[in-house]
Amino acid sequence: MSASRQTLAIPPFIMITWKPLNRLPSPLELVRQFTPNWFTVNMGTGITFLLLAQFPEPIAGLHALAYGLFLVDAALFALFAALFAARWLFFTADALPLLRHPVQSMFLGAIPMALIPLVNGLVLFHPQSAAAAQVATQLWWIDVGLSLLTGWLVPWYQFTAQDHSLERMTGVWLLPVVPAEVAASSAGFLAQHLPAAQAQPLVVAGYALWGMSVPIALGILTVLYLRLALHKLPPKELGVSTWLSLGPIGTGAFALLTLGAAAPQAFHGTVMAPVAALAGPLGVIGALVLWGLGLWWLVTAVALTAIQVRRGLPFNLGWWGFTFPLGVYATTSLTLGLRTGMPFFTAFAAMLIVALVGVWAVVAARSAHGLWHGHLVQAPCLQGKAQAPAGTQTA
């Protein structure tokens, strides 16, 4: 497309309704400044409604609330996807710097991770619907493609074009590589709702995706430990990033549990049956090991966050980093309670779910306030560039 500017007529009623967003000159600036960070809203909301729907104690109205959040999350995902696509379509020159930004580019991994809760929600809320299972499966394969794209594209830019140093490293480095294991956990969950012939490729792909993500994530965590030891806490604006360490651990453990549960049925009567029979118990053992590692990071994240709060922890979209990592760790704990029969894990998961709901409510309210007033609508990769004039677009 040409680099010329095209005049867009903005109806007066839109400008009237736009007045509360007093930091933005026009609705077009919302498109131009839209970043993939907003998909972390879907991640946090998604894991919240999934856990509310599976809360270990029956509470009247809780399932209906979870389903309502599922519908809201689906609508938000569609809106965010449209805004992000519009940014690339109408403001291509302003979107390209995102790929070279050492922090913003990492959040591209939030897009496939935001889709997975909706995929799982389809079969969770419609367990008897073959159509829902088929739609979820098709969306899952799309998510796999997005996960592989971010898992290779972002590190490629990281290795060749971005400016990084050990001192400036944070947990956001995990975001591009973790989507593959999130998809792996969903593969095992979906496979349990599909015929064996359709479940087999999902289980095989799930284990491959796990291998493409978890070892790399554990390597990043090792370097992150070194960075924290040498350079101490990250800047307060990225203070919540410490919680991201819990995400790949919880998701990796949950993937072992779901794939292990799905494998025996998927490969029943095949040459893989003896191996698949071991996947369940080995998955529980592996998940227990990772759960222990996650507990270390959970306690560490709480302690480091307490220090950051005392120093003054400013609100930004990074606060959604409290939700998804905590949620996937709670999911693993809840599933371990079911698989091991140990009530401790179930009670611990219930406690984490209650904490998650409280955190989600606070972060969601502050995010809505920040969006309404325009405080959160700014792309760091465009800092220093002039705003697009009202009524214009660049292509």
C-alpha positions in Angstrom: 0.0 0.0 0.0 1.2 3.6 -0.6 2.5 5.8 2.1 0.1 8.5 1.3 -2.4 9.8 3.8 -6.1 9.3 3.1 -8.8 11.4 4.7 -11.4 9.6 6.7 -14.7 11.3 7.6 -15.5 10.7 11.3 -19.2 11.1 12.0 -20.0 13.8 14.6 -21.7 11.3 17.0 -18.5 9.3 17.2 -16.5 12.4 18.2 -19.1 13.2 20.9 -18.9 9.7 22.4 -15.1 9.9 22.2 -14.8 12.9 24.6 -14.2 10.8 27.7 -11.0 9.5 26.1 -9.5 12.9 26.6 -5.9 11.9 25.9 -6.6 10.7 22.4 -7.3 13.2 19.5 -9.6 10.8 17.7 -10.9 7.2 17.6 -8.3 6.4 14.9 -5.6 6.9 17.5 -7.0 3.9 19.4 -6.3 1.8 16.4 -2.8 3.3 15.7 -1.8 2.9 19.4 -3.3 -0.6 19.9 -0.8 -3.1 21.2 -1.0 -6.9 21.8 -0.7 -6.3 25.5 -4.5 -6.0 25.5 -4.8 -9.7 24.7 -3.6 -10.3 28.3 -7.1 -9.2 29.3 -8.4 -12.2 27.4 -5.8 -14.5 29.1 -6.7 -13.4 32.6 -10.5 -13.4 32.0 -10.3 -16.7 30.2 -8.5 -18.6 33.0 -10.9 -17.0 35.5 -14.1 -18.2 33.8 -12.6 -21.7 33.3 -11.8 -22.0 37.0 -15.1 -20.5 38.2 -16.9 -23.2 36.1 -14.8 -25.9 37.8 -14.8 -24.6 41.3 -14.6 -27.6 43.7 -17.5 -26.4 45.8 -21.0 -26.0 44.2 -22.1 -22.4 44.5 -25.5 -21.2 43.1 -25.1 -19.0 40.1 -21.3 -19.6 39.7 -21.6 -21.6 36.5 -23.9 -18.9 35.0 -21.4 -16.2 36.0 -18.6 -18.2 34.4 -20.6 -18.6 31.1 -21.3 -14.9 31.1 -17.6 -14.1 31.4 -17.0 -16.6 28.6 -19.3 -14.6 26.3 -17.7 -11.3 27.3 -14.2 -12.7 26.7 -15.2 -13.9 23.3 -16.6 -10.5 22.4 -13.5 -8.8 23.7 -11.2 -11.1 21.7 -13.1 -10.4 18.5 -12.8 -6.6 19.2 -9.1 -6.8 20.0 -8.4 -8.9 17.0 -10.2 -6.4 14.8 -8.3 -3.5 16.3 -5.0 -5.2 15.9 -5.7 -6.2 12.3 -6.8 -2.6 11.6 -3.6 -1.3 12.9 -1.6 -3.4 10.5 -3.9 -2.7 7.6 -4.3 1.1 8.0 -1.2 2.1 10.0 1.4 -0.4 8.6 4.3 1.9 8.9 3.5 2.5 12.6 2.9 -1.2 13.3 6.3 -2.4 11.9 8.3 -0.9 14.8 6.5 -3.3 17.1 8.6 -6.2 15.8 11.8 -4.6 16.8 10.7 -3.4 20.2 12.4 -5.5 22.8 9.4 -5.6 25.2 6.3 -5.0 23.1 7.1 -7.7 20.5 7.1 -10.3 23.3 3.4 -9.7 23.8 2.6 -11.1 20.4 2.6 -14.4 22.3 -0.4 -13.2 24.2 -2.6 -13.6 21.1 -2.5 -17.4 20.8 -2.6 -17.8 24.6 -5.8 -15.6 24.7 -7.5 -17.9 22.2 -7.0 -21.1 24.1 -9.4 -20.4 27.0 -12.1 -19.8 24.5 -11.3 -23.1 22.7 -11.5 -24.9 26.0 -14.6 -23.0 27.0 -16.5 -24.3 24.0 -16.2 -27.9 25.1 -16.4 -27.1 28.8 -19.7 -25.3 28.5 -21.1 -27.5 25.7 -19.7 -31.0 26.6 -22.4 -32.9 24.7 -22.2 -30.9 21.5 -20.2 -32.5 18.7 -20.4 -29.2 16.7 -18.8 -27.3 19.6 -16.0 -29.9 19.8 -15.4 -29.7 16.0 -15.3 -25.9 16.1 -12.9 -26.0 19.1 -10.6 -28.4 17.2 -10.4 -26.2 14.1 -9.7 -23.1 16.3 -7.1 -25.2 18.1 -5.2 -25.9 14.9 -5.3 -22.1 14.1 -3.9 -21.5 17.5 -1.1 -23.9 16.9 -0.1 -22.0 13.8 -0.1 -18.7 15.7 1.9 -20.3 18.5 4.5 -21.6 16.1 4.7 -18.2 14.3 5.3 -16.3 17.5 7.6 -19.0 18.9 9.9 -18.6 15.9 9.3 -15.1 14.7 9.8 -13.2 17.9 13.0 -15.0 19.0 14.4 -14.4 15.4 13.9 -10.7 15.8 15.3 -11.0 19.4 18.4 -12.7 18.0 19.0 -10.5 15.0 17.4 -7.0 15.4 16.5 -6.2 18.9 18.7 -4.6 21.6 18.8 -6.8 24.8 21.1 -7.1 27.8 21.1 -9.4 30.8 20.4 -6.4 33.1 17.2 -5.5 31.2 15.9 -9.0 30.9 12.5 -9.8 32.6 10.0 -12.5 32.6 8.4 -11.2 29.4 11.0 -13.2 27.5 8.8 -16.2 28.3 5.7 -14.9 26.4 6.7 -15.9 22.8 7.7 -19.5 23.7 5.0 -20.4 26.2 2.0 -20.4 23.7 3.1 -23.8 22.3 2.7 -25.5 25.7 -0.6 -23.7 26.4 -1.8 -25.2 23.1 -0.3 -28.6 24.3 -2.4 -28.5 27.5 -5.5 -27.7 25.4 -4.7 -30.6 23.1 -5.1 -33.1 25.9 -8.2 -31.4 27.1 -9.9 -31.5 23.7 -8.7 -35.0 22.8 -10.8 -36.3 25.7 -14.0 -35.0 23.9 -13.1 -36.4 20.4 -13.2 -39.8 18.7 -9.9 -41.7 18.8 -9.1 -41.1 15.2 -9.3 -37.3 15.7 -7.7 -37.4 19.1 -4.5 -39.1 18.0 -3.0 -36.2 16.0 -3.8 -33.8 18.8 -2.1 -35.9 21.4 1.0 -36.4 19.2 1.1 -32.7 18.3 0.6 -31.8 22.0 3.7 -33.7 23.2 5.7 -32.1 20.3 4.5 -28.6 21.3 5.3 -29.3 24.9 8.9 -30.2 23.9 9.1 -27.0 21.8 8.2 -24.9 24.7 8.9 -26.2 28.2 12.6 -26.9 27.9 13.2 -23.5 26.4 11.1 -21.8 29.1 13.0 -23.6 31.9 16.2 -22.4 30.2 14.9 -18.8 30.3 14.0 -19.2 34.0 17.5 -20.3 34.7 18.9 -17.2 33.1 16.2 -15.1 34.9 17.4 -16.4 38.2 20.9 -15.3 37.3 19.7 -11.9 36.3 17.8 -11.4 39.5 20.8 -12.4 41.5 23.2 -10.1 39.7 21.0 -7.1 38.9 18.2 -7.4 41.5 14.6 -6.4 40.9 13.4 -5.2 37.5 12.1 -1.6 37.1 8.8 -0.9 39.0 7.0 -0.5 35.7 7.8 -4.2 35.0 7.5 -5.3 38.6 4.7 -7.8 37.9 6.8 -9.6 35.3 8.2 -11.8 38.1 4.8 -13.6 38.2 5.2 -14.7 34.5 7.7 -17.3 35.7 4.8 -19.2 37.2 3.0 -19.5 33.9 5.1 -22.0 31.9 5.6 -24.1 35.0 1.9 -24.4 35.7 0.9 -24.8 32.1 3.7 -27.4 31.5 2.4 -29.5 34.4 -1.2 -29.2 33.3 -0.3 -30.3 29.8 1.4 -33.5 31.2 -1.8 -34.2 33.1 -4.2 -33.6 30.2 -2.1 -35.4 27.6 -1.6 -38.3 30.0 -5.3 -38.6 30.5 -6.1 -38.5 26.8 -3.4 -40.8 25.5 -4.7 -44.2 26.6 -8.1 -43.6 24.9 -6.6 -42.0 21.9 -4.2 -44.9 21.2 -6.4 -47.8 22.4 -5.9 -50.9 20.2 -2.8 -49.4 18.4 0.9 -50.2 18.7 1.2 -47.1 20.8 -1.2 -48.5 23.5 1.5 -49.8 25.9 3.3 -46.5 25.8 0.1 -44.5 26.1 -0.8 -46.5 29.2 2.2 -45.1 30.9 1.5 -41.5 29.9 -1.1 -41.0 32.7 1.0 -42.0 35.8 4.2 -40.5 34.3 2.2 -37.3 33.7 1.2 -37.1 37.3 4.8 -37.6 38.5 6.0 -35.0 36.1 3.3 -32.6 37.1 4.1 -33.1 40.8 7.7 -32.2 40.2 6.8 -29.1 38.2 4.2 -28.2 40.9 7.0 -28.1 43.5 9.0 -25.8 41.3 6.0 -23.6 40.8 5.5 -23.3 44.5 9.0 -22.0 44.9 8.3 -19.3 42.2 4.9 -18.5 43.7 6.4 -17.7 47.1 9.3 -15.8 45.5 6.9 -13.8 43.3 4.7 -12.8 46.3 7.8 -11.7 48.3 9.3 -9.7 45.5 5.9 -8.1 44.7 5.6 -7.0 48.3 8.9 -5.1 47.9 7.8 -3.5 44.7 4.5 -2.4 46.3 6.4 -0.6 49.0 8.5 1.1 46.4 5.3 2.2 44.5 4.0 -0.3 41.9 2.4 1.8 39.1 -0.7 0.4 37.4 -0.4 -0.7 33.8 -1.6 -3.5 31.6 1.3 -5.6 33.0 -0.9 -6.1 36.1 -2.8 -8.8 34.0 0.4 -10.8 34.6 -1.0 -11.5 38.1 -3.9 -13.4 36.7 -3.0 -16.0 34.0 0.1 -17.5 35.8 -1.8 -17.7 39.1 -4.7 -19.3 37.2 -2.8 -22.0 35.4 -1.0 -22.9 38.7 -4.5 -23.2 40.3 -5.6 -25.3 37.4 -2.7 -27.7 37.9 -3.4 -27.9 41.6 -7.1 -28.6 41.0 -6.3 -31.4 38.5 -3.7 -32.9 40.8 -6.3 -33.1 43.5 -8.5 -35.1 41.2 -5.8 -37.4 39.9 -4.1 -38.1 43.3 -7.2 -38.0 45.5 -5.3 -35.8 47.9 -7.7 -33.1 49.4 -4.7 -30.8 50.1 -4.4 -29.9 46.4 -8.1 -29.3 46.0 -8.2 -27.0 49.0 -5.1 -25.2 47.9 -6.6 -24.7 44.4 -9.8 -23.3 45.9 -7.8 -20.8 47.9 -5.9 -19.7 44.7 -9.1 -19.4 42.7 -10.6 -17.1 45.3 -7.5 -15.0 45.2 -7.5 -15.0 41.4 -11.1 -13.7 41.3 -10.2 -10.9 43.7 -7.2 -9.9 41.6 -9.1 -10.2 38.4 -11.8 -7.8 39.7 -9.3 -5.2 40.7 -7.3 -5.3 37.5 -10.4 -5.4 35.3 -11.9 -2.4 36.9 -8.6 -0.4 36.7 -8.1 -1.4 33.1 -11.6 -0.3 32.2 -10.9 3.0 33.9 -7.6 3.5 32.2 -9.1 2.7 28.8 -12.0 5.0 29.3 -9.7 7.9 30.1 -7.1 7.0 27.6 -4.3 6.4 30.1 -3.6 2.9 28.8 -3.8 3.6 25.1 -0.2 4.2 24.1 2.2 2.1 22.1 5.8 2.3 23.5 7.2 1.5 20.1 5.7 4.8 18.9 7.1 7.0 21.6 8.5 10.2 20.1 6.5 9.9 16.9 3.8 12.5 16.2 0.2 11.4 16.6 -1.9 10.8 13.5 -4.1 13.8 12.8 -7.8 13.3 13.5 -9.5 12.1 10.4 -6.4 10.7 8.7 -4.8 7.3 8.4 -1.5 6.1 7.1 -1.0 3.0 5.1 
